[in-house]
């Protein structure tokens, strides 16, 4: 499970809007020295994102929460969005070159057609996959204005 911390900024019915800042993943990643994501987070100042999640835990505005996405769902979504169009682009290019071997434009046009088909298929399949890849509310941490105290008389 890939997790990210955030703060609840709004409530809408049975959902809450959580604002996150993309920086926590870079702190625990082994490849952070050579990764472009860390550089983008530094340049953008850890740009804030807002996402709507189901509020099955009863979070309120101001609460610090932890969101999670299953790793398998993220991997499937990445392969669908990046891999499928790329594979169809290469396949289209090879088909165009095979059908008309002496015409370079045919390979380019058929490659772009394959890329377009890949994007369309990824979009259609992505709608079905989006329910699995949506972030989920895992837990509520202490709110920004709450102070946790320990009673020394408790056992």
Secondary structure, 3 states (H helix, E strand, C coil): CEEEEEEEEEEECCEEEEEEECCHHHHHCCCHHHCHHHHHHHHCCCCEEEEEEECCCCCCCCCEEEEEECHHHHHHHHHHHHHHHHHHHHHHHHHHHHHCCCCHHHHHHHHHHHHHHHHHHHHHHHHHHHHHHCCEEEEECCCCCCCCCCCCCCC
